[in-house]
Every structure is written in structure tokens, then in C-alpha cells.
Amino acid sequence: MTTMANDTTDTADTTDIPVRKSITVRATPERAFRVFTEEFDTWWPRSHHIGKEPLEKAVVETRLHGRCYGRSTDGTECDWGTVLVWEPPHRFVLAWQISPAWQYEPDLAKSSEVEVRFTPEADGSTRVDLEHRLFQRHGIGADGIRKSVDSTGGWAGLLQLFATRADQTDQSERAN
């Protein structure tokens, strides 16, 4: 069973307030980290992309300075992030290089950050804490990004998809 916690605030200008979400999965930190990163494509929804054509594959290159991108059905690749910190299986940080117009933003100084931490629990599960921060770097329209990622279709729903996949893969590994 997965559990989910939210920590959000509703104010007029929230661009300096991080969005924080947590979920607990029935998997080791190593397995949870792998599912989140190496197996990103197995749980990321096809509806969540900024490319012009339908999403075929979602990729997080599992290394420092790795690209985060989507490959469309026509073969084009659309970057949306960069790995800034890579510390498996404990945490990683991504530059969220998506502008308020939902286009790729190549300037890291205009990008927010997403940090994901994996903490072992006494019962063998893992708590996954996600913090999306520094929205003010996006400039005008930053609050729209924050509200979107803080919605049920944002990080809360995405973490549920991740947790379902992590729980399934952990059960299948234990069965073998």
C-alpha cells in the first residue's frame, strides 16, 4: 500500500514557495531510485510532454549532466531538463527547463529545480520526497507552472503512477 502526503500553500504569489509531495512505496531505496530514473518511461504518462508529436519514450539519462527528454513518434527529441545532482540511491536533482509557455528553456538560470530523495523506512519500504522549487526563476508566468505541478494532474498524480510501478516491480522481484 502506498501513502501520500501533501504540503502546499495557497497565496497570491507563491513563486518562492516550493511544492512538496511525499509518497511511501513498498520497495528498497535502490529499487525505488531505479524505477524513478532508469525506468522513467514505464510510468511516465504519454499525455505529459512538450513535444509537437505524440510521446513515444520519456528518458532521464542516469548520470550527472544527463538530459531529460521526450522522443516523439516521428523520432524528434524534445529536451525538458538536465540532471544537476546524481547521488544514487539517495537523491537526484533535475533542472526543470520548461518555460511558462510550456516550451523548452535552455537557460538554466531561468529553470526551476526538482529534487527527489529516497529514504529507507524501518518496515523495508521507502519514503520518496519530491520538492519542486525556485519557480521565481521562470519570471512572468511562474505561478502558473507552480499551480500546474501542484495540481492533482501534477506531481501528486505522477507520484501515484510511480508508486504503482515501484510496488508492482518490487512484488514481482520478491516472487522470483
Secondary structure, 3 states (H helix, E strand, C coil): CCEEEEECCCCCCCCCCCEEEEEEECCCHHHHHHHHCCCHHHHCCCCCCCCCCCEEEEEECCCCCCEEEEEECCCCEEEEEEEEEEECCCEEEEEECECCCCCECCCHHHCEEEEEEEEECCCCCEEEEEEEECHHHHCCCHHHHHHHHCCHHHHHHHHHHHHHHHHHHHHHHHHC
